[in-house]
């Protein structure tokens, strides 16, 4: 019986370590995606940035109106191209990334510079 409990405990410990490692790997992958997105933003590569969205994406952006607004990649390119015309030197700086419990959500804190 002691042998069984020991094996069971070791098995759970190994599984727990692998689950944590998997979560850490996914968080690292998500962080790379976020940093790539803002690299495109800071280089004003709107086509590449828009390519990171699905063909039609849902936005909850006050500049687009209340509620959720659907936009195509082309509309995203047009929106940010227009923003770039108003603020030619616009840049965002990722201050900190906070992973959320789900693999698809994250919270990014930005410092915007549009001098």
C-alpha positions, 0 to 999 in steps of 0.5 A, spaced: 500 500 500 505 504 501 508 503 494 502 504 491 501 511 495 508 513 493 507 511 486 501 515 485 504 521 489 510 521 484 505 520 478 501 526 480 508 530 481 510 529 474 504 530 471 503 537 475 510 539 473 508 537 465 502 542 466 506 547 469 511 547 463 506 547 458 502 553 461 509 557 461 511 555 454 504 557 452 505 564 455 512 565 452 509 563 445 503 568 447 508 574 449 512 573 442 506 574 438 504 580 442 511 583 442 511 581 434 504 585 434 507 591 437 513 591 433 509 591 426 505 597 430 512 601 431 514 600 424 508 602 421 507 596 418 499 596 418 499 590 413 503 585 417 499 588 423 493 587 420 495 580 418 495 578 425 488 578 426 482 574 423 479 576 416 473 579 420 475 581 427 471 583 433 473 590 436 471 593 442 474 600 441 471 607 443 473 610 437 469 605 433 463 606 437 459 603 442 459 595 443 463 590 439 464 592 432 466 588 426 472 590 422 476 586 416 483 586 415 483 592 410 479 596 415 484 595 420 489 597 415 485 603 413 484 605 420 491 605 422 494 608 416 489 614 418 492 614 425 499 614 422 497 620 418 495 624 424 501 622 428 507 620 424 511 618 429 506 614 433 509 608 437 507 604 443 511 601 448 509 595 452 510 596 459 508 589 462 504 583 460 500 580 464 498 573 462 490 571 464 487 564 465 485 562 458 491 562 453 487 567 448 487 573 453 492 577 456 492 584 458 498 589 455 499 595 459 502 600 454 505 607 454 504 611 447 508 616 444 506 620 439 511 626 439 
